[in-house]
Amino acid sequence: MNNQRLLNLFDQYLSNQLSRKELEEFLRMLDECEDAEFNRMVDQHLDRAELRSQLAPQFNKGGILHHILNEIEDQEITSQRIKRLALYKWLGFAAASLLLIAGGYYHSMKHSAESAVSGKILTNDIELMEDGVPVIQRTDGKEFHLAQQSENSMLEEGITVAIDAKGNKLFKISTPTTALGESRTFISPKGSSLQLELEDGTHVWLNSGAAVTYPALFAANEREIAITGEVFLEVEPDKNRPFIVRTNQTRIKVLGTKFNVSSERQADKVVTTLVEGKVEVQVAGQSKVLNPGFKSTSTDQNQEIAIEKADIKTILAWKEGYFRFQEDRIETVIAKIREWYDIEQVSYLRKADDKFSGMIRRTKSLNELLRQMEKISSFKFKIQDGRVLIM
């Protein structure tokens, strides 16, 4: 092992002067060097006062890890062994080096990162907020974050908060006292599953990021709402006022029933799953009646309605607090998880043909969830500063 060459490459890396070939050489040399020996060399090398003072202002754990991984991706280094090595070495290196260079600065930065507002982001974890803060948007452009509103302000918008029989928070909708001509959109924040009771007594459960648009007052001859994302509805029966759900180009007509609607905007696809009662699914002049235990899939592109038997338990897993997987590849699994957690970026350091089936309970901690996934797959997961590494 040429220790001096390793330190020279290390200096070039710090000054951002490594070519692709040199970066590969640098990482291979790290592979050959024992962790203890490497840390000892770095400790001695960085003990020079002039280098320490030069690096201290910008040298931090998150910056090093993000930079080295971005370098690997940008230069398209395909060796999976090298990529894994970069992760392991630099995690260890950053922890050791920061003690020398950053001192108390590192601890203050770490504390700041742990106090992130939008879902708690830790250096090695991502946590959901304790209570999701729903948002109300009016068609006149006004927006209300309910946690910031007084009780009187919420009443003016026709919103009250109650607790249901199971101890869960319930947002109850009534006729607002202001802006009667404006519709409202109730948005469930990311990482939350909220329950809404409409003015007619219909209950709506909203999955993470879902939204329901409703009028200030239902019409005399029908009740119509629009949804985006995934919702579950228990419709209050009213023979004189059919209940209509619109999403994408699909229209769902019901009288009194329980059903789940999943609207995938990117795929222009709507999946309607009937638990109880009957619904009529309509797309571009076509219509089909859905019976309990079946689901329909309608798309904007081909404007057709396909019906098949539904796995009710799996489809409604989200309502009970689970992620559901059905022969899903890792990319699909991660996409579903990202609907809940504030994951800034995902890096695949290796690929595999593992497929996931079954349900995993959602947790406040993403790290805890990933540990569950490690038990049922060959993958390993690492979280660093809002970024998930899949190894």
MARMIVO-849731 format. One line per 2 residues: their letters; for each residue y, z, x of C-alpha. Coordinates in nm, 2 decimals. Layout:
<recs>
A> Y:Z:X ~ ...
</recs>
This chain:
<recs>
MN> 0.00:0.00:0.00 ~ 0.34:-0.11:0.14
NQ> 0.55:0.18:0.02 ~ 0.87:0.04:0.16
RL> 0.81:-0.29:-0.03 ~ 0.76:-0.09:-0.35
LN> 1.09:0.09:-0.30 ~ 1.27:-0.23:-0.22
LF> 1.15:-0.38:-0.54 ~ 1.25:-0.06:-0.72
DQ> 1.60:-0.10:-0.58 ~ 1.61:-0.46:-0.69
YL> 1.50:-0.36:-1.04 ~ 1.77:-0.10:-1.07
SN> 2.03:-0.37:-0.97 ~ 1.87:-0.62:-1.21
QL> 1.78:-0.87:-0.94 ~ 1.41:-0.91:-0.99
SR> 1.28:-1.25:-1.05 ~ 0.97:-1.31:-1.27
KE> 0.75:-1.33:-0.97 ~ 0.89:-1.01:-0.82
LE> 0.86:-0.83:-1.15 ~ 0.49:-0.91:-1.16
EF> 0.45:-0.80:-0.80 ~ 0.64:-0.48:-0.87
LR> 0.42:-0.39:-1.16 ~ 0.10:-0.48:-0.97
ML> 0.21:-0.25:-0.69 ~ 0.27:0.03:-0.94
DE> -0.09:-0.02:-1.06 ~ -0.22:0.03:-0.71
CE> -0.01:0.34:-0.65 ~ -0.12:0.68:-0.78
DA> 0.11:0.85:-1.02 ~ 0.17:1.16:-0.80
EF> 0.24:0.94:-0.49 ~ 0.48:0.72:-0.68
NR> 0.67:1.01:-0.82 ~ 0.69:1.17:-0.48
MV> 0.83:0.85:-0.33 ~ 1.09:0.81:-0.61
DQ> 1.20:1.17:-0.58 ~ 1.27:1.13:-0.21
HL> 1.42:0.79:-0.25 ~ 1.67:0.90:-0.52
DR> 1.76:1.21:-0.33 ~ 2.04:1.02:-0.16
AE> 2.37:1.15:-0.30 ~ 2.54:0.82:-0.31
LR> 2.26:0.66:-0.51 ~ 2.24:0.95:-0.75
SQ> 2.61:0.94:-0.83 ~ 2.60:0.57:-0.87
LA> 2.32:0.57:-1.13 ~ 2.38:0.89:-1.32
PQ> 2.63:0.76:-1.58 ~ 2.39:0.50:-1.72
FN> 2.04:0.62:-1.62 ~ 1.85:0.74:-1.93
KG> 1.50:0.74:-2.05 ~ 1.55:0.51:-2.35
GI> 1.74:0.26:-2.15 ~ 1.48:0.23:-1.88
LH> 1.19:0.19:-2.12 ~ 1.37:-0.07:-2.34
HI> 1.48:-0.26:-2.04 ~ 1.15:-0.29:-1.87
LN> 0.97:-0.39:-2.19 ~ 1.24:-0.64:-2.28
EI> 1.21:-0.79:-1.93 ~ 0.84:-0.84:-1.97
ED> 0.88:-1.00:-2.31 ~ 1.18:-1.22:-2.21
QE> 1.00:-1.36:-1.91 ~ 0.68:-1.42:-2.11
IT> 0.44:-1.23:-1.88 ~ 0.11:-1.28:-2.05
SQ> -0.11:-1.03:-1.87 ~ -0.20:-0.76:-2.11
RI> -0.30:-0.54:-1.82 ~ 0.04:-0.56:-1.67
KR> 0.21:-0.49:-2.00 ~ 0.01:-0.17:-2.05
LA> 0.08:-0.07:-1.70 ~ 0.45:-0.11:-1.75
LY> 0.44:0.13:-2.04 ~ 0.23:0.40:-1.88
KW> 0.41:0.40:-1.55 ~ 0.76:0.39:-1.68
LG> 0.70:0.66:-1.93 ~ 0.59:0.89:-1.65
FA> 0.86:0.76:-1.41 ~ 1.14:0.81:-1.65
AA> 1.05:1.16:-1.73 ~ 1.03:1.26:-1.36
SL> 1.34:1.07:-1.26 ~ 1.56:1.20:-1.53
LL> 1.51:1.56:-1.40 ~ 1.66:1.44:-1.07
IA> 1.94:1.22:-1.20 ~ 2.05:1.32:-1.54
GG> 2.01:1.70:-1.55 ~ 2.19:1.85:-1.84
YY> 2.32:1.51:-1.95 ~ 1.96:1.41:-2.05
HS> 1.91:1.72:-2.26 ~ 2.24:1.66:-2.46
MK> 2.14:1.29:-2.51 ~ 1.80:1.40:-2.63
HS> 1.95:1.65:-2.88 ~ 2.18:1.38:-3.01
AE> 1.89:1.13:-3.06 ~ 1.70:1.40:-3.25
SA> 1.98:1.44:-3.50 ~ 2.00:1.08:-3.62
VS> 2.10:1.06:-3.98 ~ 1.90:0.77:-4.13
GK> 1.56:0.93:-4.12 ~ 1.52:1.15:-3.82
IL> 1.45:0.94:-3.51 ~ 1.31:1.13:-3.22
TN> 1.23:1.00:-2.87 ~ 0.86:1.01:-2.95
DI> 0.86:1.01:-3.33 ~ 1.02:0.88:-3.64
EL> 1.06:1.11:-3.94 ~ 1.16:1.05:-4.30
ME> 1.45:1.24:-4.45 ~ 1.35:1.54:-4.67
DG> 1.51:1.39:-4.98 ~ 1.59:1.03:-5.04
VP> 1.94:0.96:-5.15 ~ 1.95:0.70:-5.42
VI> 2.24:0.46:-5.47 ~ 2.39:0.32:-5.79
QR> 2.57:-0.01:-5.78 ~ 2.78:-0.15:-6.06
TD> 2.83:-0.52:-6.13 ~ 3.20:-0.47:-6.07
GK> 3.12:-0.39:-5.71 ~ 3.15:-0.01:-5.71
EF> 2.88:0.18:-5.54 ~ 2.79:0.55:-5.57
HL> 2.57:0.75:-5.33 ~ 2.44:1.02:-5.57
AQ> 2.42:1.29:-5.31 ~ 2.79:1.26:-5.26
QS> 2.89:1.27:-5.63 ~ 2.99:1.57:-5.83
EN> 2.80:1.65:-6.15 ~ 3.09:1.53:-6.36
SM> 3.10:1.20:-6.17 ~ 2.73:1.14:-6.22
LE> 2.77:1.22:-6.59 ~ 3.04:0.95:-6.61
EG> 2.79:0.70:-6.47 ~ 2.52:0.83:-6.72
IT> 2.30:1.01:-6.46 ~ 2.16:1.36:-6.47
VA> 1.90:1.51:-6.25 ~ 1.60:1.71:-6.39
ID> 1.27:1.84:-6.27 ~ 0.95:1.70:-6.43
AK> 0.63:1.90:-6.52 ~ 0.49:1.84:-6.17
GN> 0.80:1.97:-6.00 ~ 0.93:1.63:-5.89
KL> 1.29:1.52:-5.92 ~ 1.36:1.30:-6.22
FK> 1.68:1.09:-6.26 ~ 1.76:1.05:-6.63
IS> 1.98:0.76:-6.75 ~ 2.20:0.80:-7.06
TP> 2.50:0.60:-7.19 ~ 2.78:0.62:-6.94
TT> 3.13:0.73:-7.04 ~ 3.31:0.47:-6.83
AL> 3.27:0.10:-6.76 ~ 3.04:0.04:-7.06
GE> 3.05:-0.34:-6.99 ~ 2.90:-0.30:-6.65
SR> 2.53:-0.31:-6.57 ~ 2.39:-0.06:-6.31
TF> 2.14:-0.10:-6.03 ~ 1.94:0.21:-5.92
IS> 1.81:0.17:-5.57 ~ 1.54:0.39:-5.42
PK> 1.61:0.44:-5.05 ~ 1.37:0.34:-4.77
GS> 1.09:0.60:-4.73 ~ 1.12:0.74:-5.08
SL> 0.93:0.71:-5.41 ~ 1.16:0.81:-5.69
QL> 1.12:0.85:-6.07 ~ 1.38:0.72:-6.33
EL> 1.39:0.78:-6.70 ~ 1.58:0.51:-6.88
ED> 1.80:0.56:-7.19 ~ 1.51:0.47:-7.43
GT> 1.27:0.71:-7.27 ~ 1.08:0.46:-7.05
HV> 0.97:0.60:-6.72 ~ 1.00:0.40:-6.40
WL> 0.86:0.49:-6.06 ~ 1.03:0.31:-5.77
NS> 0.85:0.24:-5.44 ~ 1.04:0.24:-5.11
GA> 1.34:0.01:-5.12 ~ 1.28:-0.09:-5.49
AV> 1.56:-0.14:-5.73 ~ 1.60:-0.15:-6.11
TY> 1.90:-0.31:-6.28 ~ 1.97:-0.20:-6.64
PA> 2.25:-0.23:-6.90 ~ 2.49:0.05:-6.98
LF> 2.33:0.03:-7.33 ~ 2.02:-0.16:-7.45
AA> 2.07:-0.43:-7.70 ~ 1.98:-0.38:-8.07
NE> 1.69:-0.64:-8.06 ~ 1.54:-0.60:-7.71
RE> 1.54:-0.39:-7.40 ~ 1.57:-0.58:-7.08
IA> 1.57:-0.48:-6.71 ~ 1.54:-0.66:-6.38
IT> 1.35:-0.53:-6.08 ~ 1.31:-0.60:-5.71
GE> 1.04:-0.45:-5.49 ~ 0.75:-0.25:-5.64
VF> 0.77:-0.04:-5.95 ~ 0.54:0.13:-6.20
LE> 0.65:0.15:-6.57 ~ 0.54:0.36:-6.87
VE> 0.73:0.19:-7.15 ~ 0.83:0.38:-7.46
PD> 0.70:0.19:-7.76 ~ 0.95:0.03:-8.00
KN> 0.82:-0.25:-8.22 ~ 1.16:-0.36:-8.32
RP> 1.28:-0.38:-7.96 ~ 1.04:-0.55:-7.72
FI> 1.07:-0.44:-7.35 ~ 1.14:-0.72:-7.10
VR> 1.11:-0.71:-6.72 ~ 1.25:-0.99:-6.51
TN> 1.18:-1.04:-6.14 ~ 1.22:-1.37:-5.95
QT> 1.14:-1.63:-6.21 ~ 0.88:-1.42:-6.38
RI> 0.94:-1.27:-6.72 ~ 0.71:-0.99:-6.85
KV> 0.72:-0.90:-7.22 ~ 0.57:-0.57:-7.35
LG> 0.57:-0.34:-7.65 ~ 0.42:-0.01:-7.52
TK> 0.22:0.00:-7.20 ~ 0.16:0.12:-6.84
FN> 0.18:-0.14:-6.57 ~ 0.27:-0.20:-6.20
VS> 0.49:-0.49:-6.08 ~ 0.52:-0.59:-5.72
SE> 0.79:-0.84:-5.64 ~ 0.77:-0.99:-5.29
RQ> 1.10:-1.17:-5.24 ~ 1.01:-1.34:-4.91
AD> 0.69:-1.49:-5.06 ~ 0.85:-1.56:-5.40
KV> 0.55:-1.39:-5.55 ~ 0.51:-1.14:-5.84
VT> 0.19:-0.94:-5.89 ~ 0.17:-0.77:-6.23
TL> -0.12:-0.51:-6.28 ~ -0.19:-0.38:-6.62
VE> -0.33:-0.02:-6.66 ~ -0.29:0.03:-7.04
GK> -0.18:-0.18:-7.34 ~ -0.09:-0.55:-7.32
VE> 0.17:-0.76:-7.15 ~ 0.26:-1.13:-7.16
VQ> 0.35:-1.29:-6.83 ~ 0.58:-1.59:-6.85
VA> 0.68:-1.84:-6.58 ~ 0.86:-2.17:-6.63
GQ> 0.74:-2.22:-6.99 ~ 0.39:-2.10:-6.92
SK> 0.26:-1.77:-7.05 ~ -0.06:-1.57:-7.02
VL> -0.16:-1.24:-7.18 ~ -0.29:-0.97:-6.95
NP> -0.56:-0.72:-7.04 ~ -0.60:-0.37:-6.89
GF> -0.78:-0.37:-6.55 ~ -0.65:-0.72:-6.46
KS> -0.36:-0.85:-6.25 ~ -0.16:-1.17:-6.26
TS> 0.00:-1.34:-5.97 ~ 0.29:-1.58:-6.03
TD> 0.49:-1.77:-5.78 ~ 0.83:-1.94:-5.80
QN> 0.70:-2.23:-5.59 ~ 0.41:-2.36:-5.79
QE> 0.51:-2.19:-6.12 ~ 0.15:-2.10:-6.21
IA> -0.01:-1.78:-6.33 ~ -0.34:-1.67:-6.18
IE> -0.54:-1.38:-6.34 ~ -0.81:-1.18:-6.17
KA> -0.98:-0.83:-6.18 ~ -0.76:-0.56:-6.03
DI> -0.85:-0.27:-5.80 ~ -0.63:-0.02:-5.99
KT> -0.68:0.27:-5.76 ~ -0.58:0.07:-5.46
IL> -0.28:-0.10:-5.62 ~ -0.14:0.24:-5.74
AW> -0.21:0.42:-5.42 ~ 0.17:0.42:-5.33
KE> 0.25:0.61:-5.65 ~ 0.01:0.89:-5.54
GY> 0.16:0.90:-5.18 ~ -0.08:0.67:-4.99
FR> -0.06:0.34:-4.80 ~ -0.33:0.10:-4.92
FQ> -0.50:-0.16:-4.70 ~ -0.76:-0.43:-4.80
ED> -0.90:-0.61:-4.50 ~ -0.55:-0.62:-4.35
RI> -0.49:-0.72:-3.99 ~ -0.27:-0.50:-3.77
ET> 0.04:-0.72:-3.83 ~ 0.01:-0.67:-4.21
VI> -0.05:-0.30:-4.17 ~ 0.26:-0.26:-3.96
AK> 0.47:-0.46:-4.21 ~ 0.36:-0.22:-4.49
IR> 0.44:0.08:-4.27 ~ 0.79:-0.06:-4.18
EW> 0.87:-0.06:-4.55 ~ 0.88:0.32:-4.52
YD> 0.99:0.42:-4.17 ~ 1.30:0.31:-3.98
IE> 1.11:0.13:-3.70 ~ 1.36:-0.07:-3.49
QV> 1.11:-0.29:-3.31 ~ 0.74:-0.34:-3.27
SY> 0.58:-0.46:-2.95 ~ 0.22:-0.58:-2.94
LR> 0.08:-0.51:-2.59 ~ -0.26:-0.64:-2.70
KA> -0.41:-0.81:-3.00 ~ -0.75:-0.75:-3.16
DD> -0.94:-0.86:-3.47 ~ -0.97:-0.51:-3.62
KF> -0.91:-0.51:-4.00 ~ -0.80:-0.21:-4.20
SG> -0.94:-0.11:-4.54 ~ -0.88:0.20:-4.74
MI> -0.60:0.44:-4.79 ~ -0.40:0.67:-4.56
RR> -0.17:0.94:-4.69 ~ 0.20:0.89:-4.61
TK> 0.35:1.15:-4.39 ~ 0.70:1.26:-4.30
SL> 0.61:1.19:-3.94 ~ 0.52:0.84:-3.83
NE> 0.35:0.98:-3.52 ~ 0.12:1.18:-3.74
LL> 0.03:0.86:-3.95 ~ -0.04:0.66:-3.63
RQ> -0.28:0.93:-3.51 ~ -0.47:0.88:-3.83
ME> -0.49:0.51:-3.77 ~ -0.62:0.56:-3.41
KI> -0.92:0.74:-3.56 ~ -1.02:0.43:-3.76
SS> -0.94:0.15:-3.51 ~ -0.95:0.05:-3.15
FK> -0.57:0.05:-3.13 ~ -0.35:0.31:-2.95
FK> 0.01:0.36:-3.06 ~ 0.32:0.49:-2.88
IQ> 0.66:0.56:-3.02 ~ 0.96:0.55:-2.79
DG> 1.33:0.56:-2.92 ~ 1.26:0.40:-3.25
RV> 1.02:0.14:-3.11 ~ 0.65:0.12:-3.18
LI> 0.42:0.00:-2.90 ~ 0.07:-0.12:-3.00
M> -0.19:-0.10:-2.72
</recs>
